[in-house]
Amino acid sequence: MSALQSGTRPAARLAIGVAASVCFSLLLSGCEQRTTDSKAAPQEKSAPHDAFPNDTALFLAGLKGPPDGPYRELEQTEAWKSYAARFDQTWQKALRDQFAPVDAFQKRVLAGIHTGSPYLFYPFSGPDVLYQVHFFPDATRMVYVGLEPVGNLKRPERYKIPTLGRELSAWSQALNSIFRRSFFVTSEMDQDFRGQVSDGNAQIILLLLARSGDTIDELEFGHLEPDGQFSVDDAALKKHKVVKIEFHHGAETTERTLYYFSTDLSDSDKTHTAGFVQDPSFEHFLEKQGTADTLVKSASFLLHWKMCDGIRGYILTHSNLILQDDTGIPYRFLKGGDWKVDLFGEYSHPDRPFTNEWQTDLAKAFGEPGRAKELGFQLGYGALRRPSSLMLAVHVPNTQAAAEAPK
């Protein structure tokens, strides 16, 4: 969970904003699921523009890099070997227990949907690569947004062997919530990814890509020009607003691009940051991407609130489909409109401090005999404590939506 994002459809020109607290379009019938072998380092299709980002990804992921790589001395330490072994165990358990059911859901529900878009929009994502990869394994262009900073890549000479074990243990702890609870906890990210473990989300995104079987071909830190064009930062700049990561999966030749934006785009200026209302460059950037498939999970119920009218309007007017849990767009905005809504799992009462976000109309829909379909796994704020649910809203012409709506 994380962040605030926004944008507008030219025809609607909605004002968009958000305030907050980590593969799509490819849902082609019969598409092959991505493999995530924890032991096998990604295969290179060609020499990367700069190998250091990929070397960093492998090192942090507990995967051995090239023999002549910059981390070779650190990889020979008992601290790193122990970290790598523990990570292997954690990863294999996660693939088996946590993500195999997600993969089954993807094949059963999502793989047959044809939206025609290569673009995934993941607001409130933080660095959550994993659920995006497993829900939408074939996405080629992804836009993530979070409040956490982008950060930089730590050079190997800055690691000290006497303290390496403690630092790597901190990485394990920082990853604990995504494996244990299915989302990154905002308060923990504030501590872990604002200096204690890393100075931002770029490194953890690289780590999770490497573990997912991807090779990093190029990484660029940058910013947006007023017209929404991505521009590479000056090398001396230490605080970046955007990171652009180009990568490929396994032996594939398809180039994928992931943007992570660190920004607050709320409808108000209380944070005194250059958000969407003050700086429309992000809106222009999103417009260049086209119509998205959208993923929302563990989003602090921000889309329920008036302060997020803008981003909610953006998603509704810029999405082919929306896959979300109950923290996403309230059900009342989807029922009876241009959306065919399928329900999965079992809807349950939100926990504190979100108890007021209970949706009586959504509860009624889930209670209709035969309406909710099997989900097969738990995720979100109630994971491991109460039932989980998902909504899949597919945009269709209004007449078709009305015809297909449950009576």
N, C-alpha and C positions, 0 to 999 in steps of 0.2 A: 504494500500500500504506500501511497505517497502522493504528493504533488498536485499541481494544478495546471491545467492546460486549456487551450481553447483555439477557436478558429471560426470561420464563417463561410457559408455557401454564398457565392456571388449573387444568386437569385434572391436569397433571403436576407443577406446582409445583417445577420443577427449579431448583436454585441455579445462577445463571449468571454468568459472568465472563469477562473477557478481558484479555490484556495484549499490547501490540504495539508495533511499531516505533518512486476520487476513481472511470419508464418501463416500468414493468412491469405485468403482469397484463393488459396490453392486447394480448397476443399474439393478436389477432383475425384471423381469416382474411380476407385481402383488405384489411387496413388499409393506409392510405397512409403511405409512409415520410416522415419529416420531412425537409424540405429544409434545407440549411445553406449558403446563398449568402453568401459572405464579403463581398460588396460591398453588399448590401442591408441597411440597418438595419431592425430589427424594426418592424412597424407597430403603432401604438398603437390599442387598441380603445376606450380612453377615457382621460381625464386620470388619471395615476397619483395615488395618495394623496400620495406624495412623489416627485418626479421625480429627486431627487438620486441614489438608488441606480442608476437606469437610466442617468443621465448618466455616472456613474462607470464602469459596466459598458462603455458604448460607448467611453469615452476609453481605458480600459486595453486594450480589444479592438482598438484601432486603427480604430474606426468613428466617423465624424463624428457629433457630437450636434447638437441643435437650434441654430439661429443665435444665439439669445439665451441659450444654456446657460452654466453656470458655467465650462466648460472652453474656451470659444471662443478666448480669447487663447492658451492653450497649444497648441490645435490648429493655430494659424497658424505655429507655429515649425517650422523645418526639422528639428529633432530629432524632433518628433512625426510629421511627414509622412514622414520616412525610416522611422521605426518602423512606421507604418501600412502603408507599401509593402512592407516586409520581411515583416510579418505576413500580408499578403494572399498573398504567394508561398508562405510556409510553410503557410498554411491550405489553399490550393488543392492543393498537393502532398500534404498529409495526406489530404484528401478523396479524391483520386484513387488514391494508392498505399496508404494505410493503412486508410481507412474504407470505401471502395467494396467491398472483399471482405467486410468485417464486415456491411455492409448486405445483401449477397447472402446471407450466412449467415442473417441475421435473417429475410429473406423466405422462404428455403428451409426453415429448421428451426423458427424460433420463431413466426412469424406465424400459423401454423395451430393453435397450442396455445391452448386456452380454459381459463383457470384461474378466471375470475370475480373476480379480486382487482384492485383499483385501486392496490395498495400494493406498493412495492418496498423491500426491506431490503438495504442495501449495507454490511455490516460491513467494516472494514479499507479503507475507500474513500479516505481522505484527500479531496482536492478533485476526484477523477476524475469530472467530469461527462461527458466525451466517450464513454467506452465504455458507460456507462449509457444515454446518449442513443441510441447506435447499436444496442445490443443490444435495448433496450426503449424505442422512440421514443415510445410513447403513454402512458407512465406519468403518473399525475396526482398521486400522493402518494409522496414518497420520503424515506427516513430514511438519512442517511449518518452514519458515526461515525469519528472519527480522534483520535489523540493531539495533533495540532497544534492550537494555540489558534484560537479563532474570529477574534479581531482586531477591528479597526474600519475604517471607511472614511476614507481620507485626504482632507482638504479640499483643493480646488485651490489655495488661497492658501499651502499649505505646500510646494508645488512651487516650485523656484527655476529660472528659465530657464537660467542658466549651467550647471547640473548636470542638467538634464532629460534630455539625451541619455544620460548615464551611467546614470541611474536607469531609463530605459526599456530600455536594453541589458540591465540586470540582470533585468528582467521577461522578456526574450527568453531569457536564459540559464536562468531558473527554469523555463520551459516546455519547455526542450529535451528533457528526459528523456521526457515523455509523448508527444512527437512522434517521438523517435528510438527509444525503447525500450518504449513502450506503457504505462509506469507511472511514477509519481512515486517517486523514490528517497528513502527515509526520511532518510538522512544529509543529503541536499541540502535536503529540506524543513525539517529542523532549522535549517539555516543560512538558507535563503531566506525561510521563512515564520514565523520567530520573530524578525524584526527587520531582516534585511539588505535584503530586497525589500519585505516586508509584515510586519505584526505578527500575521498569522493567515491562515486559509483563506478568509474571507468574500469578499475582493476577487477572488481567483482563480476562485472559483465564479461570481461575477458575470461576470467576463471570459469564461469558457468558455460560460456561458449566452448572453451577447450574441452571441458568434461562432457559436453554434448556431442563431441566428435567434429568440431569445426576448427579450421585453420584460419588464423587472422592474416589477411593479405596486406591490409593497410589500415592505419589509424591516423586520424587527423583531428586535432582540437581546433575549434573555430567559433564563429559567431554568425549572426544573420545580418545581412545588409537590409536597409529599409524596405527593399522590394521583396524580401524573403529569400534571397539567394544566400546559400551557405558560403562562407568565406573563411579560409584558413587563418588562424591566429598567428601573430608574430611570435617567433620562437621564445622571446624573452617574457611573454605573458605567462603568469603563474595561475591566474584564476580564469577558467574557461566556462563558457555558458553552454557549449555544445560539444559532444564528441561524435564523430562519424567513424564507424567501424565497417570495413569491407571484409568479407570472409566467404569461405566456401565450405561445404559439408563433405567430409570424407574424400573420396576420389571424384566427386562431382565437379563439373566445370561451371555450373551455374553460380554467378556472382550474387551475393546477398549483401544488403546494406542495412545497418542498424544505426539510427540516430538516437542519442539520449540527450534530452534537453533538461537543464536545471533551471527551472523558472517557476514563478508564481504568477498566475494569470487570473486572479480573482476579479470580481466585478467592482470591488472597491479598491481604494488606494491606501488602506490602513497599513499595509506592510511596507509602503514607501519603496516599492521595487518597480522596475520598468516592466510591468506586465502587459497583458493584451490591451487593456484599456488605454494605457499610456503609450504603448509601442506596438503597432499593428504588424510588425515584421513577421511574427510567428503565424498570424492569420494568413499572411501572404504565402508563407512557406507551406502551410497545410493545403491551401488552395492548389498549389502546384502538384500535390501528391494525388489529387483526384478523390474519388469516393472510396471509403474505407470499409473493411471488415473491422469491427471494434470489439475489444475485450476489456471487461471491467470486473475486477474482483478485489475484495478486501479494501474498499475505497472509502472507509470511514463515513459512509452514508452521505457524502458531500453532495451527491447529485439529488438528494432529497430536499436540499435547502435553497432558499431564494438567492443566496449569495452565489450559487452555481447555476443560475438560470442560463447563463451564456453557454457554458460548456455542455449543458444538457441539450440546449437547442442545437448546438453544433453537431453533437452525436446523432440526434434525431434527423437532421437534414443532410448529413454527410456519410451515412452508413448504409451499406448493403444489408448487413446483419449485425446483431449485437448479441454477444454471449456474455452473460453477467450473472453474478449472484445477487442477493437481495440488497446489497449495498450500492447497486447501480441505479439506473433510472427507475423511479417508482412505476409500478404496474399500471397505474391509472393513465400514464402517458402513452402506453403501448396498446392497451385493449381498445377495441373499437376503431382503431386508426388504420394506417396503411401497413400494418404489421401482422404477420402470422406468428403467434407466440406458442411455443412448446415449453412445457414445464417438466422438470426432472428432479427426482429426489423427494424430500419432505420439508416443507416450510416450517420453521420453528422460531420461537420468540428471540429477538436480538438480546444480547447481553448488555449490561451496564457498560458505558453510559448511553447506550443507544436504544433503550427500551421504548422510547417514544416513537421509534421508526417502524414499529409494527404496522403492517399493511393489512387491514381487514379484507379488502377486496382480493388481495393476493392469497390470503388464507382461504377465502371462499373458493377461489379458482382451484387451489390445490386440493380442496375438499370434495370437488366434483368427482363422482365415481368414474374411474378409468382415465381421468384427465392427466395426472402426473405419471410420467414414465420412469423407468429405472435410471438411476444415476450411477451407482456402483462404486462410489468412493466419497470420501469426506474432504471438504476444503473450506477455507474461510475462517471467520472468527470463532465459530463453534466447533471446529474440527476436533475430533476425539472426545467431545463432551456432549454434543447434541446432533440431531440430523442436519444434513446439508442439502442445499437446493441450488439449481441453476435455471435460468431462463434463456431460451434461444429465440430471439425475435428476428424474423427474416422480412425485409421490406418487400411488399408486393403491392400491385395496384389496389386502390381502395375497394373496388368492386369484388376483386378476388378475396381480399382480406375479410370482407363482410360475409362472403359466401362460405369461407372456411372457418369462420369464428365459431367456437363452441356455442351451442344453443342452450 
